[in-house]
Amino acid sequence: MPILADVGGHAWTVWPRVRDRFRPPVAPPSAPWSTEIDDPTLGIVKLSGRIDHVAGARGLVIIVHGMGGSAERTYCAVAASAARAAGLSSLRLNLRGADGSGEDLYHIGLVDDVEAAVAHPEVTGYERLYAIGFSLGGHIALRAAALGGAGGRLRAVASVCAPIDLDACCAHIDHAKRWAYRMHLLAGVKEVYRTVAARRPMPEPVEAVLAIRSVRVWDERVVAPRFGFAGASDYYRRVGVGPLLPGMAIPALVVASESDPMVPARTVRPALVDASSAVEVRWLRRGGHVGFPGEVGILSEIVGWLAKT
């Protein structure tokens, strides 16, 4: 049975991406969105996204993509559709540089971009603000909540397949058996690096970065020097949300898959043991990494949970 479950996890991780190449979902109506953030190292950094203002909506959901992704990913579009169906507006946020603009790099603990979105005039007019993040974006959403909910504006957050123990998850994805997933993740962020390097001085030559073959090395040589961490281990220790969960005060929903081949349950469960009562955990028996049977229904339930808080 564990072997069959593992195969199912791989299938539900890969199949949605293949399917969506031929039959991409239709995102709800939206308009271009942008703002600026004053980064202490680079100065002004521009952010972008897609915003859907639903008539009469009192709440808005900020949707955050995963590593190597963008606001155009299928799961972001489906989440936006679920928000509209629930009578909520949505902002599909591109983390800095994810739109191919070459503005900057992002990392798994970077809550600044969510805070900038929360402070934007098109967002501040809503009475209720929520966030839902996928994988890396899920970790960012949880961390934003744990650190005070972006100035107290976030009413609740949800994460889908988020890594909680960063060191353990990194060790898992860097194993030789996970090379295909690892190369997929790295391909996306390497492209971000390439576009940034065309505009700004970067710590490593592009050719050297393109040769990186592990997530830990990426974090050690790219993320750490850019954001002032002593190295990958220091980065994981300082931004990891796991140690913050016991003090979580804002309602947070953690959705994880028993068969996730990229963020395995064994790396998630121990970090949730001491989580506060504000953290609700739901395990999906079927599915993979950000890919599940009945995806539309699951995301509708998640948005419904947010709206009820």
BASE-449774 format. One record per residue (C-alpha): residue number from 1; residue in one letter; z, y, x. Coordinates in nm, 2 decimals. Example, Ala and Ser with C-alpha at 12.3 -4.5 7.8 and 13.67 -1.06 7.14 Angstrom:
(pt 1, A, (0.78, -0.45, 1.23)) (pt 2, S, (0.71, -0.11, 1.37)) 
END
This chain:
(pt 1, M, (0.00, 0.00, 0.00)) (pt 2, P, (0.08, 0.26, 0.27)) (pt 3, I, (-0.27, 0.20, 0.42)) (pt 4, L, (-0.44, 0.25, 0.09)) (pt 5, A, (-0.23, 0.56, 0.03)) (pt 6, D, (-0.34, 0.69, 0.37)) (pt 7, V, (-0.71, 0.63, 0.29)) (pt 8, G, (-0.66, 0.81, -0.04)) (pt 9, G, (-0.51, 1.11, 0.14)) (pt 10, H, (-0.81, 1.13, 0.38)) (pt 11, A, (-1.05, 1.09, 0.09)) (pt 12, W, (-0.89, 1.37, -0.12)) (pt 13, T, (-0.88, 1.60, 0.19)) (pt 14, V, (-1.25, 1.55, 0.27)) (pt 15, W, (-1.42, 1.49, -0.06)) (pt 16, P, (-1.35, 1.83, -0.23)) (pt 17, R, (-1.51, 2.01, 0.07)) (pt 18, V, (-1.82, 1.79, 0.05)) (pt 19, R, (-1.84, 1.83, -0.33)) (pt 20, D, (-1.81, 2.20, -0.32)) (pt 21, R, (-2.10, 2.24, -0.08)) (pt 22, F, (-2.33, 2.12, -0.36)) (pt 23, R, (-2.13, 2.24, -0.66)) (pt 24, P, (-1.91, 2.54, -0.56)) (pt 25, P, (-1.67, 2.66, -0.83)) (pt 26, V, (-1.74, 2.99, -0.99)) (pt 27, A, (-1.48, 3.25, -0.90)) (pt 28, P, (-1.36, 3.49, -1.17)) (pt 29, P, (-1.50, 3.84, -1.18)) (pt 30, S, (-1.37, 4.05, -0.89)) (pt 31, A, (-1.43, 4.36, -0.68)) (pt 32, P, (-1.40, 4.42, -0.31)) (pt 33, W, (-1.06, 4.52, -0.19)) (pt 34, S, (-0.95, 4.67, 0.14)) (pt 35, T, (-0.65, 4.84, 0.31)) (pt 36, E, (-0.53, 4.93, 0.65)) (pt 37, I, (-0.22, 4.83, 0.85)) (pt 38, D, (-0.08, 5.00, 1.15)) (pt 39, D, (-0.03, 4.73, 1.41)) (pt 40, P, (0.21, 4.81, 1.69)) (pt 41, T, (-0.03, 4.67, 1.95)) (pt 42, L, (-0.38, 4.75, 1.82)) (pt 43, G, (-0.32, 5.04, 1.60)) (pt 44, I, (-0.51, 5.05, 1.27)) (pt 45, V, (-0.63, 4.71, 1.15)) (pt 46, K, (-0.84, 4.67, 0.84)) (pt 47, L, (-0.78, 4.40, 0.58)) (pt 48, S, (-1.01, 4.29, 0.30)) (pt 49, G, (-1.01, 4.07, 0.00)) (pt 50, R, (-1.13, 4.03, -0.36)) (pt 51, I, (-0.93, 4.17, -0.65)) (pt 52, D, (-0.95, 4.07, -1.02)) (pt 53, H, (-0.79, 4.32, -1.25)) (pt 54, V, (-0.73, 4.14, -1.58)) (pt 55, A, (-0.71, 4.37, -1.88)) (pt 56, G, (-0.35, 4.41, -2.00)) (pt 57, A, (-0.20, 4.20, -1.72)) (pt 58, R, (0.15, 4.29, -1.62)) (pt 59, G, (0.15, 4.06, -1.31)) (pt 60, L, (-0.07, 3.99, -1.01)) (pt 61, V, (-0.08, 3.69, -0.78)) (pt 62, I, (-0.16, 3.74, -0.41)) (pt 63, I, (-0.35, 3.43, -0.29)) (pt 64, V, (-0.34, 3.34, 0.08)) (pt 65, H, (-0.58, 3.10, 0.25)) (pt 66, G, (-0.52, 2.84, 0.52)) (pt 67, M, (-0.60, 2.82, 0.89)) (pt 68, G, (-0.96, 2.87, 0.96)) (pt 69, G, (-1.02, 2.97, 0.60)) (pt 70, S, (-1.08, 3.29, 0.40)) (pt 71, A, (-1.05, 3.44, 0.06)) (pt 72, E, (-1.38, 3.26, -0.03)) (pt 73, R, (-1.24, 2.91, 0.00)) (pt 74, T, (-1.27, 2.70, -0.31)) (pt 75, Y, (-0.89, 2.66, -0.36)) (pt 76, C, (-0.86, 3.04, -0.36)) (pt 77, A, (-1.12, 3.07, -0.63)) (pt 78, V, (-0.96, 2.80, -0.84)) (pt 79, A, (-0.62, 2.97, -0.80)) (pt 80, A, (-0.77, 3.30, -0.91)) (pt 81, S, (-0.93, 3.14, -1.21)) (pt 82, A, (-0.59, 2.98, -1.30)) (pt 83, A, (-0.43, 3.33, -1.27)) (pt 84, R, (-0.69, 3.48, -1.51)) (pt 85, A, (-0.64, 3.20, -1.76)) (pt 86, A, (-0.27, 3.28, -1.75)) (pt 87, G, (-0.33, 3.65, -1.82)) (pt 88, L, (-0.25, 3.75, -1.46)) (pt 89, S, (-0.46, 3.95, -1.22)) (pt 90, S, (-0.52, 3.82, -0.86)) (pt 91, L, (-0.59, 3.94, -0.51)) (pt 92, R, (-0.75, 3.69, -0.28)) (pt 93, L, (-0.64, 3.82, 0.05)) (pt 94, N, (-0.82, 3.77, 0.38)) (pt 95, L, (-0.57, 3.76, 0.66)) (pt 96, R, (-0.68, 3.99, 0.94)) (pt 97, G, (-1.01, 3.88, 1.09)) (pt 98, A, (-1.06, 3.59, 0.85)) (pt 99, D, (-1.35, 3.78, 0.69)) (pt 100, G, (-1.55, 3.78, 1.02)) (pt 101, S, (-1.49, 4.15, 1.07)) (pt 102, G, (-1.35, 4.11, 1.42)) (pt 103, E, (-1.04, 4.32, 1.33)) (pt 104, D, (-0.78, 4.09, 1.48)) (pt 105, L, (-0.63, 3.74, 1.49)) (pt 106, Y, (-0.37, 3.60, 1.24)) (pt 107, H, (-0.09, 3.35, 1.28)) (pt 108, I, (0.13, 3.13, 1.07)) (pt 109, G, (0.42, 3.37, 1.06)) (pt 110, L, (0.23, 3.69, 1.00)) (pt 111, V, (0.39, 3.84, 0.69)) (pt 112, D, (0.27, 4.19, 0.77)) (pt 113, D, (-0.06, 4.14, 0.59)) (pt 114, V, (0.11, 4.03, 0.27)) (pt 115, E, (0.34, 4.32, 0.29)) (pt 116, A, (0.04, 4.56, 0.33)) (pt 117, A, (-0.12, 4.40, 0.02)) (pt 118, V, (0.20, 4.44, -0.18)) (pt 119, A, (0.22, 4.81, -0.08)) (pt 120, H, (-0.14, 4.89, -0.18)) (pt 121, P, (-0.19, 5.13, -0.48)) (pt 122, E, (-0.40, 4.87, -0.67)) (pt 123, V, (-0.11, 4.63, -0.65)) (pt 124, T, (0.20, 4.85, -0.68)) (pt 125, G, (0.11, 4.93, -1.04)) (pt 126, Y, (0.19, 4.58, -1.15)) (pt 127, E, (0.54, 4.50, -1.28)) (pt 128, R, (0.55, 4.15, -1.14)) (pt 129, L, (0.41, 4.03, -0.81)) (pt 130, Y, (0.37, 3.67, -0.70)) (pt 131, A, (0.22, 3.49, -0.40)) (pt 132, I, (0.06, 3.15, -0.37)) (pt 133, G, (-0.04, 3.02, -0.03)) (pt 134, F, (-0.23, 2.72, 0.09)) (pt 135, S, (-0.13, 2.53, 0.41)) (pt 136, L, (-0.09, 2.81, 0.68)) (pt 137, G, (-0.10, 3.06, 0.39)) (pt 138, G, (0.18, 2.87, 0.21)) (pt 139, H, (0.40, 2.90, 0.51)) (pt 140, I, (0.33, 3.28, 0.52)) (pt 141, A, (0.42, 3.31, 0.15)) (pt 142, L, (0.75, 3.12, 0.20)) (pt 143, R, (0.84, 3.33, 0.50)) (pt 144, A, (0.76, 3.65, 0.32)) (pt 145, A, (1.00, 3.54, 0.04)) (pt 146, A, (1.27, 3.43, 0.28)) (pt 147, L, (1.26, 3.76, 0.46)) (pt 148, G, (1.32, 3.96, 0.15)) (pt 149, G, (1.01, 3.92, -0.06)) (pt 150, A, (0.81, 4.21, 0.09)) (pt 151, G, (1.06, 4.47, 0.02)) (pt 152, G, (1.19, 4.30, -0.29)) (pt 153, R, (0.86, 4.33, -0.47)) (pt 154, L, (0.77, 3.96, -0.47)) (pt 155, R, (0.92, 3.80, -0.78)) (pt 156, A, (0.84, 3.44, -0.68)) (pt 157, V, (0.61, 3.24, -0.44)) (pt 158, A, (0.45, 2.90, -0.43)) (pt 159, S, (0.32, 2.70, -0.13)) (pt 160, V, (0.07, 2.42, -0.14)) (pt 161, C, (0.07, 2.17, 0.15)) (pt 162, A, (0.25, 2.41, 0.38)) (pt 163, P, (0.38, 2.30, 0.72)) (pt 164, I, (0.75, 2.35, 0.72)) (pt 165, D, (0.85, 2.21, 1.06)) (pt 166, L, (0.59, 2.38, 1.29)) (pt 167, D, (0.67, 2.18, 1.60)) (pt 168, A, (0.65, 1.84, 1.43)) (pt 169, C, (0.34, 1.93, 1.24)) (pt 170, C, (0.17, 2.05, 1.55)) (pt 171, A, (0.25, 1.73, 1.74)) (pt 172, H, (0.11, 1.53, 1.44)) (pt 173, I, (-0.22, 1.72, 1.42)) (pt 174, D, (-0.27, 1.72, 1.80)) (pt 175, H, (-0.26, 1.34, 1.81)) (pt 176, A, (-0.58, 1.17, 1.91)) (pt 177, K, (-0.62, 1.01, 1.57)) (pt 178, R, (-0.64, 1.35, 1.40)) (pt 179, W, (-0.91, 1.49, 1.63)) (pt 180, A, (-1.16, 1.55, 1.34)) (pt 181, Y, (-0.91, 1.76, 1.14)) (pt 182, R, (-0.80, 1.94, 1.45)) (pt 183, M, (-1.15, 2.04, 1.55)) (pt 184, H, (-1.21, 2.16, 1.19)) (pt 185, L, (-0.91, 2.39, 1.21)) (pt 186, L, (-0.98, 2.52, 1.55)) (pt 187, A, (-1.35, 2.58, 1.47)) (pt 188, G, (-1.25, 2.84, 1.21)) (pt 189, V, (-1.00, 3.03, 1.43)) (pt 190, K, (-1.23, 3.01, 1.73)) (pt 191, E, (-1.50, 3.19, 1.53)) (pt 192, V, (-1.24, 3.46, 1.45)) (pt 193, Y, (-1.16, 3.49, 1.82)) (pt 194, R, (-1.53, 3.52, 1.91)) (pt 195, T, (-1.58, 3.81, 1.67)) (pt 196, V, (-1.26, 3.99, 1.78)) (pt 197, A, (-1.35, 3.95, 2.15)) (pt 198, A, (-1.69, 4.12, 2.08)) (pt 199, R, (-1.49, 4.43, 1.98)) (pt 200, R, (-1.16, 4.43, 2.17)) (pt 201, P, (-1.02, 4.31, 2.51)) (pt 202, M, (-0.87, 3.96, 2.46)) (pt 203, P, (-0.63, 3.76, 2.68)) (pt 204, E, (-0.88, 3.48, 2.75)) (pt 205, P, (-1.26, 3.47, 2.80)) (pt 206, V, (-1.44, 3.34, 2.50)) (pt 207, E, (-1.58, 3.04, 2.69)) (pt 208, A, (-1.23, 2.93, 2.78)) (pt 209, V, (-1.11, 2.96, 2.42)) (pt 210, L, (-1.40, 2.76, 2.29)) (pt 211, A, (-1.30, 2.48, 2.52)) (pt 212, I, (-0.95, 2.45, 2.37)) (pt 213, R, (-0.89, 2.11, 2.21)) (pt 214, S, (-0.54, 2.12, 2.07)) (pt 215, V, (-0.35, 2.35, 1.83)) (pt 216, R, (-0.05, 2.38, 2.07)) (pt 217, V, (-0.28, 2.50, 2.35)) (pt 218, W, (-0.44, 2.75, 2.11)) (pt 219, D, (-0.09, 2.88, 2.02)) (pt 220, E, (0.02, 2.88, 2.38)) (pt 221, R, (-0.29, 3.06, 2.53)) (pt 222, V, (-0.41, 3.27, 2.23)) (pt 223, V, (-0.14, 3.34, 1.97)) (pt 224, A, (0.16, 3.37, 2.20)) (pt 225, P, (0.01, 3.64, 2.43)) (pt 226, R, (-0.15, 3.84, 2.15)) (pt 227, F, (0.18, 3.86, 1.95)) (pt 228, G, (0.44, 3.88, 2.22)) (pt 229, F, (0.58, 3.52, 2.21)) (pt 230, A, (0.69, 3.35, 2.53)) (pt 231, G, (0.48, 3.05, 2.45)) (pt 232, A, (0.40, 2.80, 2.17)) (pt 233, S, (0.76, 2.67, 2.14)) (pt 234, D, (0.90, 3.02, 2.12)) (pt 235, Y, (0.64, 3.11, 1.86)) (pt 236, Y, (0.73, 2.81, 1.64)) (pt 237, R, (1.11, 2.88, 1.68)) (pt 238, R, (1.08, 3.24, 1.59)) (pt 239, V, (0.85, 3.23, 1.29)) (pt 240, G, (0.91, 2.88, 1.15)) (pt 241, V, (1.03, 2.91, 0.78)) (pt 242, G, (1.24, 2.59, 0.79)) (pt 243, P, (1.56, 2.74, 0.92)) (pt 244, L, (1.53, 3.02, 0.66)) (pt 245, L, (1.51, 2.80, 0.35)) (pt 246, P, (1.89, 2.75, 0.32)) (pt 247, G, (1.92, 3.13, 0.26)) (pt 248, M, (1.62, 3.16, 0.03)) (pt 249, A, (1.71, 3.39, -0.27)) (pt 250, I, (1.37, 3.44, -0.43)) (pt 251, P, (1.24, 3.15, -0.65)) (pt 252, A, (1.00, 2.94, -0.43)) (pt 253, L, (0.80, 2.64, -0.53)) (pt 254, V, (0.70, 2.39, -0.25)) (pt 255, V, (0.42, 2.16, -0.36)) (pt 256, A, (0.34, 1.88, -0.11)) (pt 257, S, (0.14, 1.56, -0.11)) (pt 258, E, (0.29, 1.22, -0.02)) (pt 259, S, (-0.04, 1.12, 0.14)) (pt 260, D, (-0.13, 1.45, 0.32)) (pt 261, P, (-0.30, 1.34, 0.65)) (pt 262, M, (-0.26, 1.69, 0.81)) (pt 263, V, (0.09, 1.79, 0.70)) (pt 264, P, (0.26, 1.45, 0.66)) (pt 265, A, (0.56, 1.41, 0.43)) (pt 266, R, (0.78, 1.30, 0.72)) (pt 267, T, (0.75, 1.65, 0.88)) (pt 268, V, (0.83, 1.83, 0.55)) (pt 269, R, (1.12, 1.64, 0.39)) (pt 270, P, (1.39, 1.69, 0.66)) (pt 271, A, (1.33, 2.06, 0.66)) (pt 272, L, (1.39, 2.07, 0.28)) (pt 273, V, (1.72, 1.89, 0.27)) (pt 274, D, (1.94, 2.20, 0.31)) (pt 275, A, (1.71, 2.44, 0.12)) (pt 276, S, (1.88, 2.67, -0.13)) (pt 277, S, (1.88, 2.61, -0.50)) (pt 278, A, (1.61, 2.88, -0.53)) (pt 279, V, (1.36, 2.63, -0.37)) (pt 280, E, (1.20, 2.38, -0.61)) (pt 281, V, (1.01, 2.09, -0.45)) (pt 282, R, (0.73, 1.89, -0.62)) (pt 283, W, (0.57, 1.59, -0.46)) (pt 284, L, (0.23, 1.48, -0.56)) (pt 285, R, (0.18, 1.10, -0.54)) (pt 286, R, (-0.20, 1.13, -0.52)) (pt 287, G, (-0.41, 1.37, -0.31)) (pt 288, G, (-0.46, 1.49, 0.04)) (pt 289, H, (-0.44, 1.82, 0.22)) (pt 290, V, (-0.51, 2.10, -0.03)) (pt 291, G, (-0.72, 1.85, -0.23)) (pt 292, F, (-0.61, 1.66, -0.54)) (pt 293, P, (-0.73, 1.48, -0.85)) (pt 294, G, (-0.69, 1.72, -1.13)) (pt 295, E, (-0.69, 2.02, -0.90)) (pt 296, V, (-0.75, 2.28, -1.18)) (pt 297, G, (-0.46, 2.14, -1.38)) (pt 298, I, (-0.23, 2.14, -1.08)) (pt 299, L, (-0.30, 2.50, -0.98)) (pt 300, S, (-0.27, 2.60, -1.35)) (pt 301, E, (0.08, 2.45, -1.35)) (pt 302, I, (0.17, 2.63, -1.03)) (pt 303, V, (0.06, 2.96, -1.17)) (pt 304, G, (0.24, 2.88, -1.49)) (pt 305, W, (0.56, 2.82, -1.29)) (pt 306, L, (0.52, 3.15, -1.12)) (pt 307, A, (0.46, 3.34, -1.44)) (pt 308, K, (0.78, 3.20, -1.60)) (pt 309, T, (1.01, 3.32, -1.32)) 
END
